[in-house]
Amino acid sequence: MNKILLKLFLKLNSFVEVKKVRVKRSFHLVPFQITLKRRSYLIIKWLLQVIKTDTRNISISDKLAFEIEQTLKSENSKLLSLQTLNTTLALANRSNIHYRW
């Protein structure tokens, strides 16, 4: 079980997170570096979010097992799409890094 979670963590590991920062009445998306604890939290949050949005009539444990299996096989996984969305947002908004403080 620990090996599976470690592989899942390594597969979905992300070093940046995009946050909204307000500057002079407008919001900018700014990428921030995140800690190991925050990375773990985000992976679990994404996993629970994917399980909650799954509308199939199967048990939660089956949904969890299916999503972990799809992610580790690198097949059509919703978790991988959330991780790539986070990465692309960070890359697209890297010009806003000067708004970090």
Residue pairs with C-beta under 8 A, 6 or more apart in sequence:
4 68
4 72
7 72
8 43
8 68
8 71
8 72
9 39
9 40
9 43
11 71
11 72
11 74
11 80
12 43
12 46
12 71
12 79
12 80
12 83
13 39
13 43
14 34
14 39
14 42
14 83
14 86
14 87
15 33
15 34
15 39
16 31
16 32
16 33
16 34
16 86
16 87
16 90
17 31
17 32
17 34
17 38
17 42
17 86
17 90
18 29
18 30
18 31
18 32
18 86
18 89
18 90
18 93
19 29
19 30
19 32
20 27
20 28
20 29
20 30
21 27
21 28
21 29
21 30
21 96
21 99
21 100
22 28
23 99
28 93
28 96
28 99
29 89
29 93
29 96
30 93
30 96
30 97
30 99
30 100
31 89
31 90
31 93
31 94
31 96
31 97
32 100
34 42
42 86
46 79
46 82
46 83
47 64
47 67
47 68
47 79
49 82
50 67
50 78
50 79
50 82
51 60
51 63
51 64
51 67
53 78
54 63
54 67
56 63
67 77
67 78
67 79
70 76
70 77
70 78
70 79
71 77
71 79
71 80
74 80
